[in-house]
Amino acid sequence: MTAVAAKLDDLGKPAWIAVTILGFMVWWPIGLATLAFIIGSGRMGCGHRFRHFSWGGQPGGFRGTPWSPSSGNRAFDEYRAETLRRLEEEQKEFRDFLDRLRMAKDKAEFDQFMADRRNRPAENPPPSQN
């Protein structure tokens, strides 16, 4: 499969479009799967907009909505911006909490493994030489 994709990449976007159309002509799920693969892999240059989308086009968070940057009411816009900022902070705090929780769990599992390893009896003791 990767060899076919590499060959189509060498031929360019028209080849991918042709394969998608042929897929739809043969059996529509093939065409749909091909289209999903092309968009998802970014081969058409249109998948990148959806993968790293952030509200308002600003990296790192909500800065209004892309379709209506201002409601026309300044007080509401300030309230919305403050609420979204607070939600972003809470989200960051929650992610940090989850990271600490995962680290504590990993450390506990590792400590248990090391304790079990230290306390297990030797399986094959060396033969004594008399």
Order of alpha helices (4+ residues) and beta strands (2+ residues): alpha-alpha-alpha-alpha-alpha
